Amino acid sequence: MDSLTYLLDLSCSNCGKSYNPHRIQTICPGCNAPLLAQYDLESLRERLDRNALSHRLRGMWRWVELLPVYQRDHIVSLGEGDTPLLHLGNLGHELNLPNLYIKEEGLNPTGSFKARGLSAAVSKAKELGIKKIVMPSAGNAGGALAAYAAHAAIRSLIFMPKSSPTANINESTIMGARVELVDGLISDAGKYAQAAEISEGWFNMSTFKEPYRVEGKKIMGYEIAESLSWKLPDMIIYPTGGGTGLVGMWKAFHELKTLGWLESPTLPKMVAVQAEGCAPIVKAFNAGELISDFWENAQTIATGLCVPHSFADRLILKYLRDSHGHAVSVSDDEIVASRRQLAQIEGIYSCPEGAATLAGLEKLLRAGLVSPDETVILFNTGSGLKYIC
């Protein structure tokens, strides 16, 4: 059968060593660094017209040549992707930003952007013959894994902090996942997942511990370019816990550039927003460090941002600097106020992580780091409905 994808291989994000995508891969063992998928973009550039994509069935998998699955019957999809890019006219007027938008990821299956990454990763797991998957999750990723694993007839085991939102725990359970609640944070849940991987042979789908979740998330970047007539915004403000989406979109923008599909010469400034109670990337960025330290005693109402250390911290910090971007932390009180602001002024019921991007924007404006003529995109990564107790 003909291959769907133009995937060539996987390469270490640190040393560049190549790995075979037809075999189960995790990380580069020599560098202890994430692997990133590489595509034959020069061949694809000659064979695919960007405008042909708009005539395909809507959803993430219309970008199939740039996703990692070789055969169509291995795709595990619940209709993820093609979420709207909404113009925030009311807020833009208040903030003197006429070109202010929000990418509304709460409309994905399972109510969050995690559906994208788990669709790609579970699809590739199915293609590679993986039968059982384990993952730590602070909430939305667990629900997405449970759903896509159920659809693929793959067993799932999820370790969640006891503080995870009840909705995430319940949805994971009802989807058939085995859910284990643990004391502590997602970093503690990660230790249990690693133990299950070693002792019981579960495949570990932790953030950046396998190469394919980032591939699903990168499609957000392709959708943004298409929505803006193949021009990129001046700034993207992204809530950053593990950082998969930030890394994925930066990867997508470079792929778009190589494909020759962009109408704009410059790439966006990437901005990472974290909570003041857990801001390892912000601290490292401001200190000029290449990697981040583990954040002790992390706490925030935005559970998706309560990630004391990202396995891809080196990549996140590099991409922030390469893009001439910023890193900013916001308080829980600012998150609550911005969540109310989005709801009452724009009718968007955001998750706390999504509201953090508006709080981050307002800090950047006060610091004089955003110009009125710039096109700025915020991200609401999940539906606020999942946080109703």
C-alpha positions as CSV (number, residue, x, y, z in Angstrom):
1,M,0.0,0.0,0.0
2,D,1.1,3.6,-0.7
3,S,2.2,5.5,2.4
4,L,0.1,8.4,3.6
5,T,2.9,10.3,5.3
6,Y,6.1,11.8,4.2
7,L,7.8,10.9,7.5
8,L,11.4,10.0,7.0
9,D,12.9,9.3,10.4
10,L,13.2,10.6,13.9
11,S,16.1,12.7,15.1
12,C,17.5,13.6,18.5
13,S,16.7,17.2,19.3
14,N,20.1,17.5,20.9
15,C,22.7,15.4,18.9
16,G,20.8,14.9,15.7
17,K,21.2,11.1,15.7
18,S,18.6,9.4,13.5
19,Y,16.1,6.7,14.7
20,N,13.8,4.4,12.7
21,P,10.1,5.4,12.9
22,H,9.0,1.8,12.0
23,R,10.2,0.7,15.4
24,I,9.0,1.7,18.9
25,Q,11.1,4.7,20.0
26,T,11.1,6.8,23.1
27,I,14.0,9.3,23.6
28,C,17.6,9.5,22.6
29,P,19.3,7.3,25.2
30,G,22.6,9.0,24.8
31,C,21.4,12.5,25.3
32,N,18.3,11.8,27.4
33,A,16.5,14.2,25.0
34,P,13.3,14.2,23.0
35,L,13.1,12.8,19.5
36,L,11.4,14.9,16.7
37,A,9.9,13.6,13.5
38,Q,11.5,14.6,10.2
39,Y,9.6,14.7,6.9
40,D,10.6,14.8,3.2
41,L,9.4,18.3,2.8
42,E,11.2,19.0,-0.5
43,S,9.3,16.1,-2.2
44,L,6.0,17.2,-0.6
45,R,6.6,20.8,-1.7
46,E,6.6,19.5,-5.3
47,R,3.6,17.3,-5.0
48,L,1.1,19.1,-2.7
49,D,-0.6,22.4,-3.3
50,R,-1.4,24.1,0.0
51,N,-4.8,25.1,-1.3
52,A,-5.8,21.5,-1.9
53,L,-6.0,21.0,1.9
54,S,-9.0,23.3,2.3
55,H,-11.0,20.9,0.1
56,R,-10.4,17.9,2.2
57,L,-12.7,16.6,5.0
58,R,-12.3,18.9,8.0
59,G,-10.1,17.9,10.9
60,M,-6.5,17.4,12.0
61,W,-5.9,14.4,9.7
62,R,-6.4,16.4,6.5
63,W,-2.7,17.3,7.1
64,V,-1.9,13.5,6.9
65,E,1.2,13.9,4.8
66,L,2.7,15.9,7.8
67,L,1.6,13.5,10.5
68,P,3.4,10.3,11.4
69,V,1.0,7.4,10.4
70,Y,1.8,5.4,7.3
71,Q,-1.5,3.5,6.7
72,R,-5.0,5.0,6.9
73,D,-6.5,2.1,8.9
74,H,-4.2,2.9,11.8
75,I,-5.6,6.5,12.2
76,V,-7.5,6.9,15.5
77,S,-9.6,10.0,15.2
78,L,-12.6,11.4,17.1
79,G,-12.9,14.5,14.9
80,E,-10.2,16.6,16.5
81,G,-8.7,19.8,15.0
82,D,-9.9,22.7,12.9
83,T,-10.9,24.6,16.0
84,P,-11.9,28.3,15.3
85,L,-9.6,31.2,15.4
86,L,-11.9,33.8,17.0
87,H,-11.5,37.6,16.7
88,L,-11.7,39.2,20.1
89,G,-13.2,42.5,19.0
90,N,-14.5,43.6,22.3
91,L,-11.3,42.9,24.3
92,G,-9.2,44.2,21.4
93,H,-11.1,47.5,21.6
94,E,-10.5,47.7,25.4
95,L,-6.8,46.9,25.0
96,N,-6.1,48.9,21.8
97,L,-5.3,45.7,19.9
98,P,-7.6,45.5,16.9
99,N,-6.0,42.3,15.7
100,L,-6.4,40.2,18.8
101,Y,-7.5,36.5,18.4
102,I,-8.0,33.4,20.5
103,K,-7.6,29.8,19.3
104,E,-10.5,28.0,20.8
105,E,-9.3,24.5,21.6
106,G,-12.1,23.7,24.0
107,L,-14.2,22.5,21.1
108,N,-11.9,19.5,20.5
109,P,-13.1,16.0,21.5
110,T,-12.7,15.5,25.3
111,G,-12.9,19.3,25.6
112,S,-9.2,20.2,25.2
113,F,-6.2,20.5,23.0
114,K,-4.9,17.3,24.4
115,A,-7.1,15.4,21.9
116,R,-4.7,16.5,19.1
117,G,-1.5,15.0,20.6
118,L,-3.2,11.8,21.8
119,S,-4.9,11.2,18.5
120,A,-1.4,11.3,16.8
121,A,0.4,9.3,19.5
122,V,-2.3,6.6,19.9
123,S,-2.5,6.2,16.2
124,K,1.2,5.6,15.9
125,A,1.1,3.3,18.9
126,K,-1.6,1.3,17.1
127,E,0.5,1.2,13.9
128,L,3.5,-0.1,16.0
129,G,1.4,-2.8,17.7
130,I,1.5,-1.3,21.2
131,K,-1.2,-2.9,23.3
132,K,-1.1,-1.0,26.6
133,I,-0.2,2.6,27.4
134,V,0.6,4.4,30.7
135,M,0.8,8.1,31.3
136,P,0.8,10.6,34.1
137,S,-1.7,13.4,33.8
138,A,-2.8,16.4,35.8
139,G,-6.2,16.1,34.0
140,N,-7.1,16.7,30.4
141,A,-4.4,14.5,28.9
142,G,-5.6,11.6,30.9
143,G,-9.1,12.0,29.6
144,A,-7.9,12.3,26.0
145,L,-5.7,9.2,26.4
146,A,-8.6,7.2,27.8
147,A,-10.8,8.2,24.9
148,Y,-8.4,7.5,22.1
149,A,-7.1,4.3,23.7
150,A,-10.7,3.1,24.0
151,H,-11.4,3.9,20.3
152,A,-8.2,2.0,19.4
153,A,-8.9,-1.0,21.7
154,I,-5.7,-0.3,23.6
155,R,-5.5,-0.6,27.4
156,S,-4.7,2.6,29.3
157,L,-3.3,3.2,32.8
158,I,-3.3,6.8,34.1
159,F,-1.7,8.1,37.2
160,M,-3.2,11.3,38.4
161,P,-2.6,13.6,41.4
162,K,-5.4,13.4,43.8
163,S,-5.9,17.2,43.3
164,S,-6.8,16.7,39.6
165,P,-10.2,18.1,38.6
166,T,-13.0,15.6,39.3
167,A,-14.3,15.9,35.7
168,N,-11.0,14.6,34.4
169,I,-10.9,11.7,36.8
170,N,-14.4,10.7,36.0
171,E,-14.1,11.0,32.3
172,S,-10.9,8.8,32.3
173,T,-12.6,6.2,34.4
174,I,-15.8,6.0,32.3
175,M,-13.7,5.6,29.2
176,G,-12.4,2.4,30.6
177,A,-8.9,3.6,31.8
178,R,-7.4,2.2,34.9
179,V,-7.0,5.4,37.0
180,E,-4.6,5.5,40.0
181,L,-4.7,8.6,42.2
182,V,-1.4,9.6,43.9
183,D,-0.3,12.0,46.4
184,G,1.7,15.0,45.1
185,L,2.1,16.6,41.7
186,I,2.3,15.4,38.1
187,S,6.0,14.8,38.7
188,D,5.1,12.3,41.3
189,A,2.6,10.7,39.0
190,G,5.4,10.4,36.4
191,K,7.4,8.3,38.8
192,Y,4.6,5.8,39.1
193,A,4.2,5.7,35.3
194,Q,7.9,5.0,34.9
195,A,7.7,2.2,37.5
196,A,4.8,0.6,35.6
197,E,6.8,0.9,32.4
198,I,9.8,-0.9,33.9
199,S,8.0,-3.5,36.0
200,E,4.9,-4.3,33.9
201,G,5.9,-3.4,30.3
202,W,3.4,-0.5,29.8
203,F,4.4,1.9,27.0
204,N,5.1,5.3,28.6
205,M,3.4,8.1,26.7
206,S,4.6,10.9,29.1
207,T,5.1,14.3,27.6
208,F,8.1,14.2,25.2
209,K,9.0,10.7,26.4
210,E,7.7,9.6,23.0
211,P,8.0,11.4,19.7
212,Y,4.4,11.8,18.4
213,R,2.2,13.8,20.8
214,V,4.1,16.9,19.6
215,E,3.1,16.0,16.0
216,G,-0.6,16.3,16.7
217,K,-0.1,19.6,18.6
218,K,1.9,21.1,15.8
219,I,-1.1,21.1,13.5
220,M,-2.4,24.1,15.6
221,G,0.4,26.0,13.9
222,Y,-0.7,24.9,10.4
223,E,-4.3,25.9,11.1
224,I,-3.3,29.3,12.3
225,A,-1.3,29.9,9.1
226,E,-4.2,28.8,6.9
227,S,-6.7,30.9,8.9
228,L,-4.6,34.0,8.4
229,S,-4.3,33.4,4.6
230,W,-0.8,31.8,5.1
231,K,0.5,34.7,7.0
232,L,1.7,34.3,10.6
233,P,0.8,36.5,13.6
234,D,3.3,38.7,15.3
235,M,2.9,37.0,18.6
236,I,1.5,33.8,20.1
237,I,0.8,33.7,23.8
238,Y,0.7,30.1,25.0
239,P,0.1,28.5,28.5
240,T,3.2,26.4,29.1
241,G,3.3,23.4,31.3
242,G,5.0,20.6,29.5
243,G,5.3,22.8,26.4
244,T,4.3,20.3,23.7
245,G,2.2,22.8,21.9
246,L,4.8,25.6,21.9
247,V,7.5,23.2,20.6
248,G,5.1,21.7,18.1
249,M,4.0,25.1,16.6
250,W,7.5,26.3,16.3
251,K,8.3,23.1,14.4
252,A,5.3,23.6,12.2
253,F,6.3,27.2,11.3
254,H,9.7,26.0,10.2
255,E,8.1,23.2,8.2
256,L,5.8,25.7,6.5
257,K,8.8,27.8,5.7
258,T,10.5,24.9,4.0
259,L,7.4,24.0,2.1
260,G,7.3,27.5,0.7
261,W,3.7,28.0,1.9
262,L,4.1,31.2,4.0
263,E,3.3,34.7,2.7
264,S,5.0,36.3,5.6
265,P,8.8,36.5,6.0
266,T,9.1,36.5,9.8
267,L,8.0,33.9,12.4
268,P,6.0,34.9,15.5
269,K,7.4,35.9,18.8
270,M,6.5,33.0,21.1
271,V,5.5,33.8,24.7
272,A,5.3,31.2,27.4
273,V,2.8,31.9,30.2
274,Q,3.2,30.1,33.5
275,A,1.6,30.5,37.0
276,E,3.5,32.3,39.7
277,G,3.2,29.3,41.9
278,C,5.0,27.1,39.2
279,A,7.2,29.1,36.8
280,P,10.4,27.1,36.1
281,I,10.6,28.3,32.5
282,V,10.0,31.9,33.3
283,K,12.7,31.8,36.0
284,A,15.2,30.1,33.7
285,F,14.4,32.5,30.8
286,N,14.9,35.6,32.9
287,A,18.1,34.2,34.3
288,G,19.5,33.4,30.8
289,E,19.8,29.7,31.6
290,L,19.7,27.0,29.0
291,I,17.7,24.6,31.2
292,S,15.3,25.0,34.1
293,D,15.5,23.8,37.7
294,F,12.8,21.7,39.3
295,W,10.2,24.0,40.9
296,E,9.7,23.1,44.5
297,N,6.3,23.2,46.2
298,A,4.5,24.0,43.0
299,Q,0.8,25.1,43.3
300,T,-1.7,26.9,41.2
301,I,-5.4,26.6,40.3
302,A,-4.3,26.0,36.7
303,T,-3.6,22.3,37.1
304,G,-2.2,22.1,33.5
305,L,0.5,24.6,34.5
306,C,1.5,22.8,37.6
307,V,4.4,21.1,36.0
308,P,7.6,21.6,38.1
309,H,9.9,20.6,35.3
310,S,9.4,20.0,31.6
311,F,11.4,17.3,29.9
312,A,11.7,19.6,26.9
313,D,12.9,22.7,28.9
314,R,16.0,23.1,26.7
315,L,13.9,23.2,23.5
316,I,11.3,25.6,25.0
317,L,13.9,28.1,26.2
318,K,15.7,27.9,22.9
319,Y,12.6,28.5,20.8
320,L,11.5,31.4,23.0
321,R,14.9,33.1,22.4
322,D,15.1,32.1,18.7
323,S,11.7,33.8,18.2
324,H,12.7,36.9,20.2
325,G,9.8,36.0,22.5
326,H,9.1,36.3,26.2
327,A,8.2,34.3,29.3
328,V,5.8,35.7,31.9
329,S,4.2,34.4,35.1
330,V,0.7,35.4,36.4
331,S,-0.9,35.0,39.7
332,D,-4.0,32.8,40.4
333,D,-6.0,36.0,41.2
334,E,-5.0,37.4,37.7
335,I,-6.1,34.1,36.2
336,V,-9.5,34.2,37.9
337,A,-10.0,37.9,36.8
338,S,-9.1,37.1,33.2
339,R,-11.3,34.1,33.1
340,R,-14.2,36.3,34.2
341,Q,-13.2,38.9,31.7
342,L,-13.2,36.5,28.8
343,A,-16.6,35.2,29.8
344,Q,-18.3,38.5,30.3
345,I,-16.7,40.5,27.5
346,E,-16.4,37.8,24.8
347,G,-18.7,35.0,25.9
348,I,-15.8,32.5,26.1
349,Y,-15.9,30.2,29.0
350,S,-12.2,29.3,29.3
351,C,-10.2,26.9,31.3
352,P,-7.8,28.6,33.9
353,E,-4.8,27.8,31.6
354,G,-6.5,29.7,28.7
355,A,-7.3,32.6,30.9
356,A,-3.7,32.8,31.9
357,T,-2.8,33.9,28.4
358,L,-5.0,37.0,28.7
359,A,-3.4,37.8,32.0
360,G,0.0,37.4,30.4
361,L,-1.0,39.7,27.5
362,E,-2.0,42.4,29.9
363,K,1.4,42.1,31.7
364,L,3.2,42.4,28.4
365,L,1.1,45.5,27.5
366,R,2.0,47.2,30.7
367,A,5.6,46.4,30.0
368,G,5.4,48.0,26.6
369,L,6.2,44.7,24.8
370,V,3.2,44.6,22.5
371,S,2.4,47.2,19.8
372,P,-1.2,48.2,18.8
373,D,-0.5,47.2,15.2
374,E,0.5,43.6,16.0
375,T,-1.5,40.5,15.4
376,V,-1.7,38.6,18.6
377,I,-3.1,35.1,19.3
378,L,-4.1,33.8,22.7
379,F,-4.9,30.1,23.3
380,N,-7.8,28.7,25.3
381,T,-6.6,25.1,25.7
382,G,-9.7,23.7,27.2
383,S,-13.4,24.1,27.9
384,G,-14.4,25.9,31.2
385,L,-17.2,23.4,31.5
386,K,-14.7,20.8,32.7
387,Y,-14.0,22.9,35.8
388,I,-17.6,23.0,37.1
389,C,-17.7,21.0,40.3
